[in-house]
Amino acid sequence: MEILEWIKLIVGGAFLLCGLLIFLIELYGIFHLDYVLNRMHAAAMGDTLGISVSLIGLMIISGLNFTTLKMGLIVIFLWFASPVSSHLLARLEVSTNENLGNHCSIYDNLEDLEKELIEEKIKQEKETGGEEA
Amino acid sequence: MELIYQGMYIAVLITLALMLFACLIRAIRGPRIADRIVSVNMMGTMVMVMIAVLSLLLKEGFLVDICLIYAMVSFLAVIVISKVYMGVYEEKRHNSEVKSNKIGMEGEETHGNT
């Protein structure tokens, strides 16, 4: 029985440490990237993966009871809530920033983008075809 | 055994608190308002983990309920703040447009009079 306790401690602690590591990576991303729409990637990672991994560690440690169930509920709720809030924040940024063109390229209508993508694809296919021949 | 668990929980809590301060720096420095909201959202996530760890450290099950409520409230806060800020921005732009139109019309009138 003693060995089971130790296994529980080690596995739970490893999960918790993984969660902390993911939070650290998130923090690094927040300081390293230089625009909000890029930073949002890092923040969303911590919201879903970081909290789910660290709560799974705590669930393993706490065993099978109602606390575990509630922690699972938190993880599931955040899976639904985080994309919605990220979407709203991105919309806020795009609609209030007047010189967005400095940070990323903007297409007024989708057809231009589609045309450009198709041209790029044709170019790539030609290059790979030439290499094969 | 108990001592190891307690030491681990306290170490995790201290690390999370340090990361929370780093997040706060980002929230203060962030050049745009979306930066600040993103980092406040991140702080909310870290506080959720802290509350969950605390509930195991103190062996109080009800703290996990508080964590669930905290998740819901922080989600609601992001939605409300972004909606309110968008409304404020629209209003400001509308006001400035009206003002510039007025100035333009006045200029034309005075021009006509002279």
gemmi code that builds the backbone of each chain (N, CA, C; Angstrom):
import gemmi

chains = {
    "A": [
        ("MET", (0.844, -1.199, 0.000), (0.000, 0.000, 0.000), (0.885, 1.258, 0.000)),
        ("GLU", (2.005, 1.082, 0.721), (2.918, 2.233, 0.825), (3.407, 2.683, -0.553)),
        ("ILE", (3.673, 1.678, -1.410), (4.255, 2.004, -2.720), (3.243, 2.721, -3.603)),
        ("LEU", (1.941, 2.380, -3.427), (0.895, 3.047, -4.207), (0.845, 4.531, -3.868)),
        ("GLU", (0.989, 4.817, -2.554), (0.985, 6.217, -2.113), (2.114, 6.985, -2.775)),
        ("TRP", (3.283, 6.336, -2.817), (4.438, 7.004, -3.410), (4.221, 7.255, -4.901)),
        ("ILE", (3.613, 6.254, -5.570), (3.357, 6.420, -7.014), (2.409, 7.589, -7.241)),
        ("LYS", (1.380, 7.674, -6.366), (0.412, 8.769, -6.471), (1.116, 10.118, -6.324)),
        ("LEU", (1.995, 10.179, -5.318), (2.717, 11.439, -5.081), (3.563, 11.821, -6.285)),
        ("ILE", (4.293, 10.825, -6.835), (5.232, 11.150, -7.915), (4.484, 11.540, -9.183)),
        ("VAL", (3.430, 10.752, -9.523), (2.708, 11.065, -10.766), (1.986, 12.406, -10.649)),
        ("GLY", (1.328, 12.625, -9.495), (0.628, 13.898, -9.301), (1.586, 15.069, -9.310)),
        ("GLY", (2.731, 14.897, -8.627), (3.716, 15.979, -8.590), (4.271, 16.267, -9.967)),
        ("ALA", (4.459, 15.209, -10.777), (4.992, 15.428, -12.123), (4.000, 16.210, -12.961)),
        ("PHE", (2.702, 15.858, -12.846), (1.698, 16.600, -13.605), (1.662, 18.064, -13.175)),
        ("LEU", (1.721, 18.281, -11.851), (1.665, 19.649, -11.327), (2.862, 20.460, -11.825)),
        ("LEU", (4.028, 19.808, -11.853), (5.243, 20.480, -12.324), (5.124, 20.818, -13.808)),
        ("CYS", (4.526, 19.881, -14.589), (4.297, 20.135, -16.015), (3.410, 21.360, -16.194)),
        ("GLY", (2.370, 21.452, -15.356), (1.483, 22.609, -15.438), (2.231, 23.892, -15.173)),
        ("LEU", (3.103, 23.875, -14.151), (3.888, 25.074, -13.838), (4.815, 25.434, -14.992)),
        ("LEU", (5.378, 24.401, -15.628), (6.286, 24.633, -16.761), (5.528, 25.286, -17.908)),
        ("ILE", (4.287, 24.816, -18.132), (3.494, 25.397, -19.221), (3.159, 26.851, -18.908)),
        ("PHE", (2.877, 27.139, -17.617), (2.627, 28.536, -17.239), (3.872, 29.390, -17.474)),
        ("LEU", (5.038, 28.802, -17.214), (6.283, 29.542, -17.415), (6.500, 29.851, -18.897)),
        ("ILE", (6.195, 28.855, -19.761), (6.326, 29.068, -21.210), (5.368, 30.161, -21.664)),
        ("GLU", (4.162, 30.131, -21.085), (3.159, 31.142, -21.408), (3.679, 32.541, -21.060)),
        ("LEU", (4.293, 32.626, -19.885), (4.820, 33.917, -19.423), (5.925, 34.411, -20.353)),
        ("TYR", (6.793, 33.449, -20.759), (7.867, 33.799, -21.691), (7.283, 34.321, -22.989)),
        ("GLY", (6.216, 33.644, -23.478), (5.588, 34.079, -24.722), (5.006, 35.466, -24.598)),
        ("ILE", (4.381, 35.733, -23.449), (3.751, 37.048, -23.238), (4.803, 38.157, -23.311)),
        ("PHE", (6.022, 37.873, -22.787), (7.034, 38.931, -22.814), (7.824, 38.948, -24.108)),
        ("HIS", (7.875, 37.810, -24.809), (8.744, 37.711, -25.981), (8.076, 38.227, -27.245)),
        ("LEU", (6.790, 37.869, -27.458), (6.098, 38.297, -28.672), (5.782, 39.785, -28.564)),
        ("ASP", (5.611, 40.440, -29.728), (5.527, 41.894, -29.641), (4.209, 42.507, -30.095)),
        ("TYR", (3.186, 41.722, -30.318), (1.889, 42.347, -30.613), (0.780, 41.529, -29.959)),
        ("VAL", (-0.339, 42.208, -29.658), (-1.395, 41.552, -28.888), (-1.906, 40.301, -29.563)),
        ("LEU", (-2.105, 40.390, -30.900), (-2.693, 39.246, -31.586), (-1.738, 38.060, -31.577)),
        ("ASN", (-0.415, 38.309, -31.419), (0.534, 37.192, -31.258), (0.539, 36.686, -29.828)),
        ("ARG", (0.456, 37.651, -28.897), (0.512, 37.271, -27.475), (-0.664, 36.405, -27.089)),
        ("MET", (-1.781, 36.604, -27.804), (-2.996, 35.858, -27.476), (-2.799, 34.349, -27.595)),
        ("HIS", (-1.925, 33.922, -28.523), (-1.664, 32.482, -28.659), (-1.135, 31.920, -27.351)),
        ("ALA", (-0.108, 32.609, -26.821), (0.525, 32.133, -25.593), (-0.474, 32.118, -24.443)),
        ("ALA", (-1.287, 33.178, -24.344), (-2.227, 33.268, -23.230), (-3.273, 32.168, -23.311)),
        ("ALA", (-3.721, 31.856, -24.543), (-4.755, 30.825, -24.684), (-4.210, 29.452, -24.332)),
        ("MET", (-2.896, 29.249, -24.568), (-2.298, 27.961, -24.229), (-2.380, 27.710, -22.725)),
        ("GLY", (-2.046, 28.744, -21.922), (-2.116, 28.563, -20.475), (-3.540, 28.359, -19.994)),
        ("ASP", (-4.487, 29.037, -20.677), (-5.879, 28.941, -20.242), (-6.421, 27.530, -20.363)),
        ("THR", (-6.017, 26.801, -21.410), (-6.591, 25.467, -21.602), (-5.622, 24.374, -21.142)),
        ("LEU", (-4.427, 24.344, -21.744), (-3.500, 23.235, -21.452), (-2.913, 23.357, -20.052)),
        ("GLY", (-2.475, 24.563, -19.680), (-1.799, 24.727, -18.396), (-2.694, 24.346, -17.239)),
        ("ILE", (-3.910, 24.927, -17.214), (-4.770, 24.649, -16.060), (-5.258, 23.215, -16.099)),
        ("SER", (-5.479, 22.626, -17.289), (-5.978, 21.255, -17.305), (-4.905, 20.297, -16.808)),
        ("VAL", (-3.638, 20.506, -17.211), (-2.589, 19.584, -16.756), (-2.380, 19.704, -15.248)),
        ("SER", (-2.356, 20.955, -14.733), (-2.100, 21.075, -13.293), (-3.288, 20.579, -12.478)),
        ("LEU", (-4.521, 20.752, -12.989), (-5.663, 20.221, -12.237), (-5.732, 18.702, -12.329)),
        ("ILE", (-5.243, 18.113, -13.437), (-5.196, 16.646, -13.501), (-4.232, 16.116, -12.443)),
        ("GLY", (-3.103, 16.827, -12.256), (-2.176, 16.439, -11.195), (-2.832, 16.483, -9.833)),
        ("LEU", (-3.576, 17.572, -9.555), (-4.248, 17.688, -8.254), (-5.328, 16.629, -8.102)),
        ("MET", (-5.998, 16.269, -9.229), (-7.037, 15.234, -9.180), (-6.435, 13.888, -8.797)),
        ("ILE", (-5.242, 13.597, -9.380), (-4.581, 12.320, -9.056), (-4.223, 12.293, -7.575)),
        ("ILE", (-3.753, 13.428, -7.058), (-3.351, 13.451, -5.649), (-4.565, 13.309, -4.738)),
        ("SER", (-5.671, 13.996, -5.083), (-6.795, 14.023, -4.140), (-7.609, 12.734, -4.156)),
        ("GLY", (-7.438, 11.887, -5.171), (-8.177, 10.634, -5.183), (-9.568, 10.805, -5.745)),
        ("LEU", (-10.429, 9.802, -5.510), (-11.754, 9.800, -6.141), (-12.800, 10.309, -5.157)),
        ("ASN", (-13.139, 11.609, -5.278), (-14.237, 12.146, -4.461), (-14.858, 13.336, -5.182)),
        ("PHE", (-15.705, 14.074, -4.487), (-16.410, 15.165, -5.156), (-15.482, 16.283, -5.576)),
        ("THR", (-14.394, 16.486, -4.835), (-13.416, 17.523, -5.197), (-12.878, 17.282, -6.605)),
        ("THR", (-12.582, 16.007, -6.911), (-12.074, 15.650, -8.235), (-13.080, 16.034, -9.319)),
        ("LEU", (-14.345, 15.739, -9.034), (-15.403, 16.023, -9.996), (-15.498, 17.514, -10.283)),
        ("LYS", (-15.392, 18.304, -9.208), (-15.508, 19.755, -9.388), (-14.322, 20.295, -10.177)),
        ("MET", (-13.126, 19.736, -9.925), (-11.957, 20.177, -10.684), (-12.134, 19.865, -12.162)),
        ("GLY", (-12.682, 18.668, -12.466), (-12.965, 18.336, -13.862), (-13.940, 19.317, -14.477)),
        ("LEU", (-14.917, 19.738, -13.674), (-15.905, 20.709, -14.154), (-15.239, 22.028, -14.520)),
        ("ILE", (-14.263, 22.454, -13.690), (-13.553, 23.710, -13.977), (-12.841, 23.606, -15.318)),
        ("VAL", (-12.157, 22.465, -15.531), (-11.401, 22.291, -16.784), (-12.340, 22.347, -17.977)),
        ("ILE", (-13.481, 21.642, -17.868), (-14.415, 21.611, -19.001), (-14.992, 23.000, -19.250)),
        ("PHE", (-15.296, 23.729, -18.160), (-15.830, 25.083, -18.332), (-14.817, 25.978, -19.041)),
        ("LEU", (-13.536, 25.852, -18.655), (-12.530, 26.725, -19.288), (-12.313, 26.370, -20.751)),
        ("TRP", (-12.495, 25.079, -21.099), (-12.380, 24.725, -22.514), (-13.410, 25.466, -23.343)),
        ("PHE", (-14.616, 25.674, -22.761), (-15.628, 26.405, -23.516), (-15.408, 27.912, -23.449)),
        ("ALA", (-14.966, 28.405, -22.295), (-14.925, 29.853, -22.073), (-13.730, 30.514, -22.752)),
        ("SER", (-12.586, 29.824, -22.793), (-11.363, 30.469, -23.275), (-11.410, 30.867, -24.758)),
        ("PRO", (-11.892, 30.005, -25.666), (-11.966, 30.442, -27.065), (-12.897, 31.625, -27.263)),
        ("VAL", (-14.003, 31.650, -26.504), (-14.952, 32.754, -26.663), (-14.297, 34.073, -26.259)),
        ("SER", (-13.590, 34.055, -25.113), (-12.987, 35.315, -24.666), (-11.846, 35.734, -25.593)),
        ("SER", (-11.095, 34.746, -26.128), (-10.026, 35.096, -27.071), (-10.606, 35.742, -28.328)),
        ("HIS", (-11.708, 35.174, -28.806), (-12.356, 35.715, -30.004), (-12.807, 37.154, -29.767)),
        ("LEU", (-13.424, 37.388, -28.598), (-13.913, 38.739, -28.290), (-12.759, 39.728, -28.203)),
        ("LEU", (-11.646, 39.287, -27.584), (-10.496, 40.193, -27.439), (-9.896, 40.515, -28.797)),
        ("ALA", (-9.823, 39.496, -29.682), (-9.272, 39.745, -31.013), (-10.157, 40.717, -31.766)),
        ("ARG", (-11.478, 40.570, -31.611), (-12.395, 41.485, -32.294), (-12.245, 42.901, -31.760)),
        ("LEU", (-12.083, 43.005, -30.431), (-11.876, 44.326, -29.818), (-10.639, 44.995, -30.400)),
        ("GLU", (-9.541, 44.211, -30.489), (-8.286, 44.770, -30.975), (-8.416, 45.206, -32.425)),
        ("VAL", (-9.026, 44.348, -33.258), (-9.102, 44.659, -34.694), (-10.009, 45.854, -34.941)),
        ("SER", (-11.096, 45.953, -34.164), (-12.037, 47.041, -34.453), (-11.604, 48.368, -33.838)),
        ("THR", (-10.709, 48.363, -32.846), (-10.322, 49.647, -32.260), (-8.957, 50.135, -32.701)),
        ("ASN", (-8.160, 49.275, -33.342), (-6.831, 49.723, -33.750), (-6.900, 50.369, -35.121)),
        ("GLU", (-6.512, 51.644, -35.204), (-6.660, 52.346, -36.473), (-5.500, 52.068, -37.423)),
        ("ASN", (-4.306, 51.826, -36.889), (-3.212, 51.471, -37.793), (-2.783, 50.026, -37.589)),
        ("LEU", (-3.745, 49.147, -37.881), (-3.489, 47.710, -37.779), (-2.556, 47.247, -38.894)),
        ("GLY", (-2.565, 47.977, -40.005), (-1.760, 47.591, -41.157), (-0.270, 47.572, -40.874)),
        ("ASN", (0.173, 48.269, -39.802), (1.598, 48.247, -39.465), (2.028, 46.887, -38.936)),
        ("HIS", (1.082, 46.153, -38.350), (1.436, 44.899, -37.674), (1.149, 43.663, -38.519)),
        ("CYS", (0.138, 43.734, -39.370), (-0.167, 42.554, -40.183), (-0.821, 43.026, -41.475)),
        ("SER", (-0.835, 42.145, -42.489), (-1.413, 42.549, -43.769), (-2.928, 42.356, -43.734)),
        ("ILE", (-3.648, 43.324, -44.303), (-5.108, 43.305, -44.260), (-5.641, 43.179, -45.680)),
        ("TYR", (-6.634, 42.314, -45.842), (-7.296, 42.174, -47.144), (-8.705, 42.717, -47.020)),
        ("ASP", (-9.090, 43.589, -47.966), (-10.423, 44.175, -47.880), (-11.495, 43.150, -48.241)),
        ("ASN", (-11.224, 42.346, -49.276), (-12.178, 41.259, -49.540), (-11.429, 39.936, -49.631)),
        ("LEU", (-12.160, 38.875, -49.346), (-11.527, 37.568, -49.215), (-11.000, 37.045, -50.543)),
        ("GLU", (-11.588, 37.529, -51.663), (-11.203, 36.971, -52.965), (-9.732, 37.233, -53.275)),
        ("ASP", (-9.237, 38.424, -52.868), (-7.820, 38.728, -53.100), (-6.924, 37.718, -52.409)),
        ("LEU", (-7.269, 37.436, -51.142), (-6.470, 36.484, -50.365), (-6.501, 35.113, -51.010)),
        ("GLU", (-7.704, 34.690, -51.447), (-7.821, 33.364, -52.056), (-6.986, 33.286, -53.323)),
        ("LYS", (-7.031, 34.376, -54.125), (-6.261, 34.392, -55.361), (-4.763, 34.255, -55.060)),
        ("GLU", (-4.320, 35.022, -54.047), (-2.899, 34.992, -53.696), (-2.477, 33.599, -53.231)),
        ("LEU", (-3.349, 32.980, -52.415), (-3.024, 31.653, -51.903), (-2.931, 30.642, -53.032)),
        ("ILE", (-3.864, 30.734, -53.993), (-3.841, 29.785, -55.117), (-2.568, 29.971, -55.942)),
        ("GLU", (-2.178, 31.242, -56.150), (-0.945, 31.506, -56.916), (0.271, 30.906, -56.218)),
        ("GLU", (0.312, 31.087, -54.879), (1.430, 30.530, -54.113), (1.492, 29.011, -54.235)),
        ("LYS", (0.299, 28.394, -54.198), (0.218, 26.936, -54.266), (0.743, 26.449, -55.613)),
        ("ILE", (0.334, 27.147, -56.678), (0.779, 26.751, -58.026), (2.298, 26.855, -58.129)),
        ("LYS", (2.817, 27.963, -57.544), (4.268, 28.174, -57.580), (4.995, 27.033, -56.859)),
        ("GLN", (4.477, 26.693, -55.672), (5.111, 25.617, -54.890), (5.064, 24.303, -55.650)),
        ("GLU", (3.913, 24.026, -56.258), (3.781, 22.758, -56.993), (4.769, 22.702, -58.135)),
        ("LYS", (4.937, 23.837, -58.815), (5.897, 23.880, -59.923), (7.307, 23.575, -59.412)),
        ("GLU", (7.657, 24.215, -58.267), (9.006, 24.002, -57.724), (9.238, 22.551, -57.355)),
        ("THR", (8.271, 21.958, -56.636), (8.442, 20.557, -56.229), (8.449, 19.657, -57.446)),
        ("GLY", (7.602, 19.957, -58.443), (7.560, 19.143, -59.671), (8.889, 19.196, -60.384)),
        ("GLY", (9.507, 20.386, -60.419), (10.803, 20.523, -61.088), (11.869, 19.695, -60.392)),
        ("GLU", (11.792, 19.694, -59.066), (12.797, 18.921, -58.307), (12.646, 17.437, -58.583)),
        ("GLU", (11.389, 16.982, -58.632), (11.165, 15.552, -58.855), (11.635, 15.144, -60.237)),
        ("ALA", (11.375, 15.989, -61.233), (11.768, 15.652, -62.601), (13.277, 15.750, -62.717)),
    ],
    "B": [
        ("MET", (5.320, 11.712, 4.931), (4.497, 11.784, 3.718), (3.721, 13.095, 3.665)),
        ("GLU", (3.051, 13.370, 4.775), (2.259, 14.613, 4.859), (3.143, 15.842, 4.645)),
        ("LEU", (4.370, 15.728, 5.231), (5.296, 16.855, 5.152), (5.718, 17.112, 3.706)),
        ("ILE", (5.925, 16.012, 2.955), (6.346, 16.162, 1.554), (5.254, 16.881, 0.764)),
        ("TYR", (4.003, 16.434, 0.995), (2.883, 17.070, 0.285), (2.828, 18.560, 0.592)),
        ("GLN", (2.940, 18.881, 1.901), (2.827, 20.295, 2.283), (3.939, 21.132, 1.659)),
        ("GLY", (5.178, 20.558, 1.675), (6.294, 21.283, 1.072), (6.062, 21.533, -0.403)),
        ("MET", (5.545, 20.494, -1.108), (5.293, 20.633, -2.549), (4.244, 21.712, -2.805)),
        ("TYR", (3.160, 21.675, -2.020), (2.097, 22.668, -2.231), (2.624, 24.082, -2.014)),
        ("ILE", (3.422, 24.244, -0.952), (3.905, 25.606, -0.659), (4.861, 26.084, -1.742)),
        ("ALA", (5.705, 25.150, -2.253), (6.626, 25.535, -3.334), (5.836, 25.957, -4.568)),
        ("VAL", (4.774, 25.185, -4.897), (3.955, 25.525, -6.071), (3.290, 26.886, -5.872)),
        ("LEU", (2.802, 27.129, -4.647), (2.131, 28.409, -4.377), (3.091, 29.579, -4.544)),
        ("ILE", (4.332, 29.407, -4.038), (5.295, 30.513, -4.141), (5.652, 30.781, -5.601)),
        ("THR", (5.863, 29.680, -6.378), (6.188, 29.867, -7.799), (5.064, 30.594, -8.521)),
        ("LEU", (3.822, 30.167, -8.233), (2.687, 30.808, -8.903), (2.578, 32.280, -8.527)),
        ("ALA", (2.898, 32.581, -7.258), (2.811, 33.980, -6.831), (3.836, 34.822, -7.573)),
        ("LEU", (5.049, 34.271, -7.764), (6.073, 35.026, -8.504), (5.625, 35.265, -9.952)),
        ("MET", (5.031, 34.205, -10.567), (4.571, 34.361, -11.948), (3.444, 35.371, -12.030)),
        ("LEU", (2.633, 35.423, -10.968), (1.532, 36.391, -10.913), (2.071, 37.817, -10.957)),
        ("PHE", (3.185, 38.041, -10.243), (3.769, 39.381, -10.256), (4.290, 39.733, -11.642)),
        ("ALA", (4.896, 38.735, -12.323), (5.383, 38.996, -13.681), (4.228, 39.363, -14.606)),
        ("CYS", (3.093, 38.666, -14.427), (1.890, 38.983, -15.207), (1.437, 40.404, -14.944)),
        ("LEU", (1.532, 40.807, -13.685), (1.102, 42.152, -13.299), (1.956, 43.197, -14.005)),
        ("ILE", (3.263, 42.903, -14.132), (4.147, 43.830, -14.851), (3.682, 43.991, -16.286)),
        ("ARG", (3.329, 42.852, -16.906), (2.834, 42.930, -18.291), (1.546, 43.754, -18.353)),
        ("ALA", (0.673, 43.564, -17.341), (-0.596, 44.293, -17.349), (-0.362, 45.787, -17.203)),
        ("ILE", (0.668, 46.170, -16.447), (0.924, 47.604, -16.281), (1.599, 48.174, -17.514)),
        ("ARG", (2.537, 47.402, -18.096), (3.308, 47.921, -19.222), (2.576, 47.874, -20.549)),
        ("GLY", (1.606, 46.926, -20.670), (0.982, 46.652, -21.960), (0.552, 47.897, -22.697)),
        ("PRO", (1.011, 48.087, -23.936), (0.716, 49.354, -24.614), (-0.759, 49.509, -24.978)),
        ("ARG", (-1.437, 48.413, -25.290), (-2.835, 48.538, -25.702), (-3.753, 47.929, -24.643)),
        ("ILE", (-5.043, 48.283, -24.763), (-5.974, 47.809, -23.738), (-6.170, 46.298, -23.819)),
        ("ALA", (-6.070, 45.722, -25.026), (-6.251, 44.278, -25.167), (-5.134, 43.527, -24.441)),
        ("ASP", (-3.909, 44.119, -24.440), (-2.789, 43.526, -23.702), (-3.140, 43.354, -22.238)),
        ("ARG", (-3.704, 44.422, -21.693), (-4.028, 44.406, -20.259), (-5.087, 43.356, -19.956)),
        ("ILE", (-6.110, 43.276, -20.837), (-7.183, 42.311, -20.572), (-6.646, 40.891, -20.676)),
        ("VAL", (-5.766, 40.657, -21.679), (-5.189, 39.312, -21.833), (-4.412, 38.918, -20.583)),
        ("SER", (-3.609, 39.861, -20.068), (-2.777, 39.468, -18.919), (-3.618, 39.345, -17.650)),
        ("VAL", (-4.703, 40.123, -17.535), (-5.575, 39.940, -16.377), (-6.269, 38.578, -16.435)),
        ("ASN", (-6.633, 38.172, -17.658), (-7.238, 36.855, -17.842), (-6.270, 35.748, -17.419)),
        ("MET", (-4.976, 35.947, -17.794), (-3.944, 34.981, -17.421), (-3.786, 34.905, -15.908)),
        ("MET", (-3.818, 36.097, -15.269), (-3.710, 36.125, -13.811), (-4.863, 35.363, -13.182)),
        ("GLY", (-6.053, 35.493, -13.773), (-7.209, 34.759, -13.260), (-6.986, 33.266, -13.315)),
        ("THR", (-6.399, 32.785, -14.431), (-6.126, 31.352, -14.552), (-5.162, 30.884, -13.466)),
        ("MET", (-4.106, 31.697, -13.241), (-3.115, 31.307, -12.226), (-3.742, 31.304, -10.834)),
        ("VAL", (-4.592, 32.277, -10.561), (-5.249, 32.311, -9.246), (-6.151, 31.099, -9.062)),
        ("MET", (-6.777, 30.640, -10.160), (-7.601, 29.422, -10.074), (-6.770, 28.228, -9.628)),
        ("VAL", (-5.585, 28.068, -10.237), (-4.718, 26.949, -9.833), (-4.313, 27.110, -8.366)),
        ("MET", (-4.028, 28.375, -7.976), (-3.622, 28.604, -6.583), (-4.733, 28.201, -5.615)),
        ("ILE", (-5.986, 28.543, -5.950), (-7.092, 28.198, -5.052), (-7.255, 26.685, -4.972)),
        ("ALA", (-7.079, 26.005, -6.120), (-7.227, 24.546, -6.115), (-6.147, 23.902, -5.257)),
        ("VAL", (-4.907, 24.414, -5.355), (-3.818, 23.874, -4.530), (-4.102, 24.134, -3.049)),
        ("LEU", (-4.618, 25.334, -2.779), (-4.905, 25.721, -1.391), (-5.972, 24.821, -0.785)),
        ("SER", (-6.947, 24.410, -1.609), (-8.015, 23.557, -1.079), (-7.466, 22.203, -0.667)),
        ("LEU", (-6.418, 21.711, -1.369), (-5.815, 20.444, -0.953), (-4.887, 20.646, 0.244)),
        ("LEU", (-4.260, 21.833, 0.306), (-3.330, 22.088, 1.411), (-4.091, 22.221, 2.726)),
        ("LEU", (-5.217, 22.928, 2.676), (-5.996, 23.139, 3.900), (-7.028, 22.043, 4.135)),
        ("LYS", (-7.169, 21.111, 3.151), (-8.180, 20.038, 3.207), (-9.589, 20.598, 3.390)),
        ("GLU", (-9.882, 21.648, 2.620), (-11.227, 22.224, 2.656), (-11.831, 22.080, 1.268)),
        ("GLY", (-12.842, 21.204, 1.133), (-13.395, 20.941, -0.195), (-14.116, 22.112, -0.806)),
        ("PHE", (-14.663, 22.999, 0.036), (-15.501, 24.067, -0.525), (-14.707, 25.084, -1.333)),
        ("LEU", (-13.367, 25.119, -1.131), (-12.563, 26.088, -1.884), (-12.615, 25.814, -3.386)),
        ("VAL", (-12.865, 24.536, -3.760), (-12.946, 24.231, -5.192), (-14.203, 24.858, -5.795)),
        ("ASP", (-15.285, 24.936, -5.005), (-16.486, 25.640, -5.470), (-16.172, 27.098, -5.760)),
        ("ILE", (-15.394, 27.701, -4.846), (-15.010, 29.108, -5.048), (-14.214, 29.252, -6.331)),
        ("CYS", (-13.373, 28.243, -6.609), (-12.567, 28.260, -7.830), (-13.469, 28.252, -9.056)),
        ("LEU", (-14.515, 27.428, -9.022), (-15.461, 27.357, -10.142), (-16.151, 28.699, -10.349)),
        ("ILE", (-16.588, 29.312, -9.242), (-17.245, 30.619, -9.337), (-16.265, 31.655, -9.904)),
        ("TYR", (-15.005, 31.557, -9.472), (-13.979, 32.496, -9.939), (-13.801, 32.384, -11.451)),
        ("ALA", (-13.811, 31.127, -11.963), (-13.671, 30.928, -13.405), (-14.807, 31.625, -14.135)),
        ("MET", (-16.038, 31.436, -13.634), (-17.191, 32.039, -14.308), (-17.116, 33.564, -14.267)),
        ("VAL", (-16.740, 34.116, -13.092), (-16.715, 35.570, -12.954), (-15.631, 36.174, -13.845)),
        ("SER", (-14.464, 35.515, -13.946), (-13.401, 36.111, -14.760), (-13.773, 36.055, -16.242)),
        ("PHE", (-14.457, 34.988, -16.644), (-14.944, 34.910, -18.033), (-15.928, 36.042, -18.309)),
        ("LEU", (-16.849, 36.244, -17.366), (-17.846, 37.310, -17.518), (-17.176, 38.677, -17.575)),
        ("ALA", (-16.125, 38.858, -16.762), (-15.440, 40.155, -16.712), (-14.822, 40.471, -18.061)),
        ("VAL", (-14.195, 39.469, -18.691), (-13.571, 39.719, -20.003), (-14.624, 40.147, -21.009)),
        ("ILE", (-15.759, 39.428, -21.022), (-16.802, 39.750, -22.001), (-17.330, 41.158, -21.771)),
        ("VAL", (-17.632, 41.486, -20.501), (-18.228, 42.787, -20.210), (-17.250, 43.908, -20.535)),
        ("ILE", (-15.966, 43.748, -20.137), (-14.997, 44.828, -20.375), (-14.799, 45.052, -21.864)),
        ("SER", (-14.703, 43.953, -22.640), (-14.451, 44.160, -24.070), (-15.660, 44.810, -24.731)),
        ("LYS", (-16.878, 44.406, -24.340), (-18.076, 45.024, -24.924), (-18.150, 46.503, -24.560)),
        ("VAL", (-17.905, 46.815, -23.278), (-17.998, 48.204, -22.830), (-16.967, 49.067, -23.540)),
        ("TYR", (-15.747, 48.528, -23.666), (-14.705, 49.333, -24.310), (-15.016, 49.578, -25.770)),
        ("MET", (-15.600, 48.556, -26.434), (-15.978, 48.746, -27.838), (-17.035, 49.837, -27.953)),
        ("GLY", (-18.003, 49.843, -27.038), (-19.039, 50.874, -27.046), (-18.454, 52.256, -26.831)),
        ("VAL", (-17.528, 52.369, -25.879), (-16.897, 53.664, -25.600), (-16.139, 54.164, -26.819)),
        ("TYR", (-15.433, 53.244, -27.478), (-14.650, 53.626, -28.666), (-15.561, 54.134, -29.775)),
        ("GLU", (-16.667, 53.399, -30.021), (-17.606, 53.812, -31.073), (-18.154, 55.199, -30.781)),
        ("GLU", (-18.496, 55.431, -29.507), (-19.083, 56.714, -29.109), (-18.099, 57.856, -29.340)),
        ("LYS", (-16.826, 57.588, -28.971), (-15.788, 58.615, -29.117), (-15.605, 58.968, -30.592)),
        ("ARG", (-15.580, 57.907, -31.427), (-15.364, 58.153, -32.854), (-16.542, 58.929, -33.436)),
        ("HIS", (-17.746, 58.544, -33.000), (-18.948, 59.230, -33.486), (-18.903, 60.708, -33.108)),
        ("ASN", (-18.541, 60.987, -31.839), (-18.472, 62.377, -31.371), (-17.461, 63.177, -32.180)),
        ("SER", (-16.288, 62.588, -32.427), (-15.250, 63.336, -33.133), (-15.688, 63.590, -34.575)),
        ("GLU", (-16.412, 62.625, -35.174), (-16.904, 62.830, -36.546), (-17.895, 63.978, -36.588)),
        ("VAL", (-18.818, 63.997, -35.619), (-19.826, 65.067, -35.575), (-19.146, 66.415, -35.418)),
        ("LYS", (-18.130, 66.448, -34.530), (-17.436, 67.705, -34.260), (-16.730, 68.204, -35.521)),
        ("SER", (-16.062, 67.285, -36.238), (-15.323, 67.709, -37.435), (-16.304, 68.177, -38.509)),
        ("ASN", (-17.458, 67.514, -38.601), (-18.469, 67.964, -39.570), (-18.926, 69.376, -39.237)),
        ("LYS", (-19.166, 69.637, -37.935), (-19.634, 70.947, -37.496), (-18.610, 72.025, -37.854)),
        ("ILE", (-17.340, 71.727, -37.548), (-16.282, 72.701, -37.829), (-16.237, 73.003, -39.314)),
        ("GLY", (-16.363, 71.935, -40.118), (-16.332, 72.122, -41.560), (-17.463, 73.021, -42.022)),
        ("MET", (-18.677, 72.784, -41.488), (-19.830, 73.588, -41.900), (-19.657, 75.045, -41.491)),
        ("GLU", (-19.172, 75.251, -40.249), (-18.970, 76.629, -39.776), (-17.986, 77.360, -40.663)),
        ("GLY", (-16.898, 76.648, -41.004), (-15.876, 77.244, -41.852), (-16.487, 77.711, -43.180)),
        ("GLU", (-17.352, 76.842, -43.753), (-17.977, 77.202, -45.034), (-18.840, 78.450, -44.876)),
        ("GLU", (-19.608, 78.487, -43.736), (-20.516, 79.620, -43.528), (-19.740, 80.935, -43.451)),
        ("THR", (-18.671, 80.917, -42.598), (-17.906, 82.151, -42.439), (-17.289, 82.542, -43.780)),
        ("HIS", (-16.870, 81.508, -44.514), (-16.268, 81.774, -45.805), (-17.275, 82.486, -46.710)),
        ("GLY", (-18.542, 81.971, -46.650), (-19.586, 82.571, -47.473), (-19.860, 84.013, -47.073)),
        ("ASN", (-19.870, 84.271, -45.777), (-20.183, 85.620, -45.300), (-19.135, 86.625, -45.740)),
        ("THR", (-17.869, 86.213, -45.625), (-16.820, 87.164, -46.015), (-16.788, 87.240, -47.535)),
    ],
}
model = gemmi.Model(1)
for chain_id, residues in chains.items():
    chain = gemmi.Chain(chain_id)
    for i, (resn, *xyz) in enumerate(residues, 1):
        res = gemmi.Residue()
        res.name, res.seqid = resn, gemmi.SeqId(i, " ")
        for name, pos in zip(("N", "CA", "C"), xyz):
            atom = gemmi.Atom()
            atom.name, atom.element = name, gemmi.Element(name[0])
            atom.pos, atom.b_iso = gemmi.Position(*pos), 0.0
            res.add_atom(atom)
        chain.add_residue(res)
    model.add_chain(chain)
structure = gemmi.Structure()
structure.add_model(model)
structure.setup_entities()
